[in-house]
Amino acid sequence: MKTIFVGNLPWSSTEAELQTIFSQFGEVVSARIVTDKFSGRSKGFGFVDMEDDAAEKAIQGMAGYKLKDRELTVNEAKPKSSDGGRRDARHHRNFNRM
């Protein structure tokens, strides 16, 4: 199974819409839109889980797809780093300043 990242979603998009759009390429195991935990509003991106073959077809087939006048970004989701996607600034300081 692969997870597909879907970005640049219109704020009004629903998980049902994602399910419908991606189902043309195969069975959608799950579709979710990421929301702000305080406001409940969409953050403009989401994830779709599909079997490997269907996911590859969807990634290729959705290139350039527009939803409500917004061109979606569709690619294979990258796993989060073990630190939750945050970089520790202490490791990136430049101590060689003059």
C-alpha positions as CSV (number, residue, x, y, z in Angstrom):
1,M,0.0,0.0,0.0
2,K,1.2,3.5,-0.8
3,T,0.2,6.9,0.6
4,I,-0.3,9.7,-1.8
5,F,0.2,13.3,-0.8
6,V,-2.3,15.7,-2.3
7,G,-1.5,19.4,-2.0
8,N,-2.9,22.8,-3.1
9,L,-6.5,21.6,-2.2
10,P,-9.2,24.2,-2.2
11,W,-10.3,25.0,1.4
12,S,-13.8,23.7,0.6
13,S,-12.6,20.2,-0.5
14,T,-14.0,17.2,1.3
15,E,-12.7,13.7,2.0
16,A,-15.6,12.4,-0.1
17,E,-14.4,14.4,-3.1
18,L,-10.9,13.0,-2.7
19,Q,-12.3,9.5,-2.5
20,T,-14.4,10.0,-5.7
21,I,-11.6,11.6,-7.7
22,F,-9.0,9.0,-6.9
23,S,-11.4,6.0,-7.2
24,Q,-11.2,6.2,-11.0
25,F,-7.7,4.7,-10.6
26,G,-8.6,1.9,-8.2
27,E,-9.8,1.2,-4.7
28,V,-9.2,4.0,-2.2
29,V,-8.5,2.5,1.2
30,S,-8.7,5.9,2.9
31,A,-8.8,9.6,2.1
32,R,-8.2,12.3,4.7
33,I,-7.7,16.1,4.6
34,V,-5.5,17.6,7.3
35,T,-7.2,20.2,9.4
36,D,-6.0,22.7,11.9
37,K,-6.6,21.3,15.4
38,F,-7.9,24.6,16.8
39,S,-10.0,26.0,14.0
40,G,-11.0,22.8,12.3
41,R,-10.2,24.4,8.9
42,S,-8.5,22.5,6.1
43,K,-4.7,23.1,5.8
44,G,-5.0,22.7,2.1
45,F,-3.5,19.2,1.8
46,G,-4.4,15.6,2.4
47,F,-3.5,12.0,1.9
48,V,-5.0,9.1,0.0
49,D,-4.1,5.5,0.7
50,M,-4.3,3.0,-2.3
51,E,-2.7,-0.3,-3.3
52,D,0.7,0.2,-5.0
53,D,-0.5,-0.3,-8.7
54,A,-3.5,2.0,-8.3
55,A,-1.4,4.6,-6.4
56,E,1.1,4.7,-9.3
57,K,-1.7,5.1,-11.8
58,A,-3.3,7.9,-9.7
59,I,0.0,9.8,-9.3
60,Q,0.6,9.7,-13.1
61,G,-3.1,10.3,-14.0
62,M,-3.6,13.2,-11.7
63,A,-0.7,15.3,-13.0
64,G,-2.1,18.7,-13.9
65,Y,-5.5,17.9,-12.4
66,K,-7.5,21.0,-11.5
67,L,-10.1,20.9,-8.7
68,K,-12.2,24.1,-8.4
69,D,-9.6,26.1,-10.4
70,R,-6.6,24.9,-8.4
71,E,-4.0,22.6,-9.8
72,L,-3.4,19.8,-7.4
73,T,0.1,18.7,-6.3
74,V,0.0,14.9,-6.3
75,N,3.0,12.7,-5.4
76,E,4.0,9.8,-3.2
77,A,4.0,10.9,0.4
78,K,7.4,11.0,2.2
79,P,7.6,9.5,5.7
80,K,8.0,11.9,8.5
81,S,11.4,12.1,10.1
82,S,11.7,10.6,13.6
83,D,11.7,14.1,15.1
84,G,8.3,14.9,13.7
85,G,9.6,16.9,10.8
86,R,11.3,19.5,13.0
87,R,14.9,20.4,12.7
88,D,16.8,21.2,15.8
89,A,18.4,24.6,15.2
90,R,21.2,23.8,17.7
91,H,22.7,21.5,15.1
92,H,22.7,24.1,12.4
93,R,24.5,27.0,14.1
94,N,27.6,28.5,12.5
95,F,30.3,28.7,15.2
96,N,33.0,29.8,12.7
97,R,31.9,33.4,12.6
98,M,34.6,36.1,12.6
